[in-house]
């Protein structure tokens, strides 16, 4: 697959910003000059395979994260790279089932799922930015969906599904709390570890936030170890504000209370 240099540069820059590293700090750890890294992030310089591997390792990503326009084969490659081995077969089965469901919907003449809107916001610079963005978009989404400023959400899974995102339940290992997947054959898919809406509501909204914010990401695996990354802080702030508007301001220290 051909790599769009501009898209690659943007993905590299966003990965660095999400990790909280400055250009200077990242360049030092990569063994590059700051000027070279800046040129890579501007799309003015190509990246060797060794440099791309080093970037992925530094930012806790896989190389496939830097090539977001994935086809079906690329999506399977990302699953193999990111998803624990015990989950891969089950996840591929879910994708097959969703693909069959989509084909049946088209045969019945149902309208194609359009998905939720994308909020094209600047990358959060820090924790405060991430929380503010999550809370603001949660308020906008509640208004768009016709929910009052303090109305309870009866079924999060129904809300998410109504926005064209397929919801699936898989038995997840302890090191995985949820999965968001954007697949060329099935669209967006949010995966949780339980079908009990009282338990899964936070996790589903966390995955829903990736559909709203992360248009360039085809796969996000949520794990406790990456909970302090800015995109996950923003997603958690969104989930808290969507569930409890005007009731609690989410912070990283209370992320387990939802």
C-alpha positions as CSV (number, residue, x, y, z in Angstrom):
1,X,0.0,0.0,0.0
2,X,1.4,3.4,-0.9
3,X,2.0,5.7,2.0
4,X,0.7,9.3,1.8
5,X,3.7,11.3,3.2
6,X,1.4,14.1,4.5
7,X,-0.8,11.7,6.3
8,X,2.2,9.8,7.7
9,X,3.7,13.1,8.9
10,X,0.5,14.1,10.7
11,X,0.2,10.6,12.3
12,X,3.8,10.8,13.6
13,X,3.3,14.3,15.0
14,X,0.0,13.4,16.7
15,X,1.6,10.3,18.2
16,X,4.4,12.4,19.7
17,X,2.0,15.0,21.0
18,X,-0.3,12.3,22.5
19,X,2.7,10.8,24.3
20,X,3.5,14.2,25.9
21,X,7.0,14.5,24.5
22,X,8.4,17.6,23.0
23,X,10.2,17.5,19.6
24,X,13.5,17.9,21.3
25,X,12.9,15.2,23.9
26,X,11.6,12.7,21.3
27,X,14.5,13.5,18.9
28,X,17.0,12.9,21.6
29,X,15.5,9.5,22.5
30,X,15.4,8.6,18.8
31,X,19.0,9.6,18.2
32,X,18.0,12.2,15.7
33,X,18.4,16.0,15.5
34,X,15.4,18.1,16.3
35,X,15.6,19.5,12.8
36,X,15.3,16.1,11.2
37,X,12.3,15.2,13.4
38,X,10.7,18.5,12.5
39,X,11.1,17.8,8.8
40,X,9.6,14.4,9.2
41,X,6.6,15.9,11.0
42,X,6.2,18.5,8.3
43,X,6.2,15.9,5.6
44,X,9.4,17.3,4.0
45,X,11.5,14.2,4.7
46,X,10.8,10.5,4.2
47,X,11.1,7.9,6.9
48,X,13.2,4.8,6.7
49,X,11.8,1.5,7.9
50,X,14.2,1.5,10.8
51,X,13.1,5.0,11.8
52,X,9.5,4.1,11.6
53,X,10.0,1.1,13.8
54,X,11.9,3.3,16.3
55,X,9.1,5.9,16.3
56,X,6.4,3.3,16.8
57,X,8.3,1.8,19.8
58,X,8.9,5.2,21.4
59,X,5.3,6.3,21.1
60,X,3.8,2.9,22.1
61,X,2.3,2.3,18.7
62,X,2.6,-0.1,15.9
63,X,3.9,0.8,12.4
64,X,0.4,0.3,11.1
65,X,-0.8,3.2,13.2
66,X,1.1,5.5,10.9
67,X,-0.7,4.3,7.8
68,X,-4.4,5.0,8.7
69,X,-6.0,4.4,5.4
70,X,-6.4,0.7,5.9
71,X,-8.0,-1.8,3.5
72,X,-9.3,-5.2,4.8
73,X,-5.9,-6.8,4.7
74,X,-4.3,-3.9,6.5
75,X,-7.0,-4.1,9.1
76,X,-6.2,-7.7,9.8
77,X,-2.6,-6.8,10.0
78,X,-3.4,-4.2,12.6
79,X,-5.4,-6.7,14.6
80,X,-2.5,-9.1,14.6
81,X,-0.1,-6.4,15.7
82,X,-2.2,-4.8,18.4
83,X,-4.7,-7.3,19.8
84,X,-3.7,-10.1,22.2
85,X,-3.4,-13.4,20.5
86,X,-6.3,-15.0,22.4
87,X,-8.7,-12.3,21.1
88,X,-7.7,-12.3,17.4
89,X,-9.8,-15.2,16.2
90,X,-12.9,-14.0,18.1
91,X,-12.5,-10.4,16.8
92,X,-12.2,-11.7,13.2
93,X,-15.4,-13.7,13.7
94,X,-17.1,-10.6,14.9
95,X,-16.0,-8.7,11.8
96,X,-17.3,-11.5,9.6
97,X,-20.7,-11.4,11.4
98,X,-20.9,-7.6,11.1
99,X,-20.0,-7.9,7.4
100,X,-22.8,-10.4,6.8
101,X,-25.2,-8.2,8.8
102,X,-24.3,-5.3,6.5
103,X,-24.9,-7.3,3.4
104,X,-28.3,-8.4,4.7
105,X,-29.2,-4.8,5.5
106,X,-28.3,-3.8,2.0
107,X,-30.3,-6.7,0.5
108,X,-33.3,-5.5,2.6
109,X,-32.9,-2.0,1.2
110,X,-32.0,-0.4,4.5
111,X,-30.1,2.8,4.5
112,X,-26.4,2.6,5.0
113,X,-25.1,3.5,8.4
114,X,-23.6,7.0,8.2
115,X,-21.9,7.1,11.6
116,X,-21.6,10.0,14.1
117,X,-20.1,13.4,13.3
118,X,-16.3,13.9,13.5
119,X,-15.1,16.7,15.8
120,X,-12.0,18.1,14.1
121,X,-10.3,19.6,17.2
122,X,-6.6,20.4,17.7
123,X,-4.7,17.7,19.6
124,X,-4.9,18.3,23.3
125,X,-1.7,19.8,24.6
126,X,-2.1,18.6,28.2
127,X,-4.4,16.9,30.6
128,X,-6.5,20.1,31.1
129,X,-7.0,20.5,27.3
130,X,-8.0,16.8,27.0
131,X,-10.6,17.0,29.8
132,X,-12.1,20.3,28.5
133,X,-12.4,19.0,25.0
134,X,-14.1,15.8,26.2
135,X,-16.6,17.7,28.4
136,X,-17.4,20.2,25.7
137,X,-18.1,17.6,23.0
138,X,-20.1,15.5,25.5
139,X,-22.4,18.5,26.0
140,X,-22.7,19.0,22.2
141,X,-23.5,15.3,21.7
142,X,-26.2,15.3,24.3
143,X,-27.8,18.3,22.7
144,X,-27.5,16.8,19.2
145,X,-29.1,13.6,20.4
146,X,-31.9,15.4,22.1
147,X,-30.9,14.7,25.6
148,X,-31.7,17.3,28.2
149,X,-28.9,18.9,30.3
150,X,-29.5,16.4,33.1
151,X,-31.6,13.7,31.5
152,X,-30.4,10.1,32.3
153,X,-29.2,7.9,29.6
154,X,-31.3,4.7,29.8
155,X,-29.3,2.5,27.4
156,X,-25.8,3.5,26.2
157,X,-25.6,0.6,23.9
158,X,-28.8,1.8,22.1
159,X,-27.4,5.3,21.8
160,X,-24.1,4.1,20.4
161,X,-25.8,1.7,17.9
162,X,-28.2,4.5,16.8
163,X,-25.2,6.4,15.6
164,X,-24.2,3.7,13.1
165,X,-21.6,2.0,15.4
166,X,-21.9,-1.7,15.8
167,X,-21.6,-2.9,19.4
168,X,-20.1,-6.3,20.2
169,X,-19.4,-8.2,23.4
170,X,-16.2,-10.3,23.8
171,X,-14.5,-11.8,26.8
172,X,-11.6,-9.5,27.2
173,X,-8.4,-10.3,29.0
174,X,-7.5,-8.2,32.1
175,X,-5.0,-6.1,30.1
176,X,-7.7,-4.9,27.7
177,X,-10.7,-2.7,28.7
178,X,-12.2,-2.1,25.3
179,X,-11.6,-1.9,21.6
180,X,-12.6,0.6,18.9
181,X,-12.2,-0.6,15.3
182,X,-12.9,1.2,12.1
183,X,-13.0,-1.4,9.4
184,X,-13.6,-0.8,5.6
185,X,-16.1,-3.6,5.4
186,X,-18.2,-3.0,8.5
187,X,-17.6,0.6,9.5
188,X,-17.1,1.5,13.2
189,X,-17.2,-1.2,15.9
190,X,-17.2,-0.7,19.7
191,X,-16.3,-3.8,21.7
192,X,-16.8,-4.2,25.4
193,X,-16.4,-7.1,27.8
194,X,-20.0,-7.4,29.1
195,X,-23.5,-7.0,27.8
196,X,-24.7,-5.6,31.2
197,X,-25.4,-1.9,30.3
198,X,-24.9,-0.8,33.9
199,X,-21.3,-2.1,33.7
200,X,-20.4,-1.5,30.1
201,X,-21.8,2.1,29.7
202,X,-18.6,3.9,30.6
203,X,-16.5,1.6,28.3
204,X,-18.9,2.0,25.4
205,X,-18.8,5.7,25.7
206,X,-15.1,5.7,25.9
207,X,-15.0,3.8,22.6
208,X,-17.7,6.0,21.1
209,X,-15.4,9.0,21.8
210,X,-12.8,7.6,19.5
211,X,-15.3,7.5,16.7
212,X,-16.0,11.2,17.4
213,X,-12.3,12.4,17.8
214,X,-10.0,9.9,16.1
215,X,-11.0,9.9,12.4
216,X,-7.4,9.0,11.4
217,X,-7.2,5.9,13.7
218,X,-8.5,2.5,12.5
219,X,-7.8,0.7,15.8
220,X,-7.6,1.8,19.4
221,X,-7.1,-0.9,22.1
222,X,-7.8,0.6,25.5
223,X,-5.6,-0.8,28.3
224,X,-5.0,0.3,31.9
225,X,-1.4,1.0,31.0
226,X,-2.3,3.7,28.5
227,X,-5.1,5.4,30.5
228,X,-2.9,8.4,31.0
229,X,-2.4,9.1,27.3
230,X,-4.2,12.3,26.3
231,X,-6.6,10.6,23.8
232,X,-7.7,8.2,26.6
233,X,-8.0,11.0,29.1
234,X,-10.2,12.9,26.6
235,X,-12.3,9.9,26.0
236,X,-12.8,9.2,29.7
237,X,-13.7,12.9,30.3
238,X,-16.3,12.6,27.5
239,X,-17.8,9.4,29.0
240,X,-18.1,11.0,32.4
241,X,-19.6,14.2,31.2
242,X,-22.1,12.4,28.9
243,X,-23.3,10.1,31.7
244,X,-23.2,12.8,34.5
245,X,-23.6,16.2,33.0
246,X,-23.0,19.1,35.4
247,X,-22.5,16.6,38.2
248,X,-18.8,15.7,38.1
249,X,-15.7,17.0,36.6
250,X,-13.6,14.0,35.5
251,X,-9.9,13.8,36.4
252,X,-7.4,11.0,35.9
253,X,-7.7,10.2,39.7
254,X,-11.4,9.4,39.5
255,X,-11.5,7.5,36.2
256,X,-12.4,4.2,38.0
257,X,-15.5,5.6,39.7
258,X,-17.7,5.4,36.6
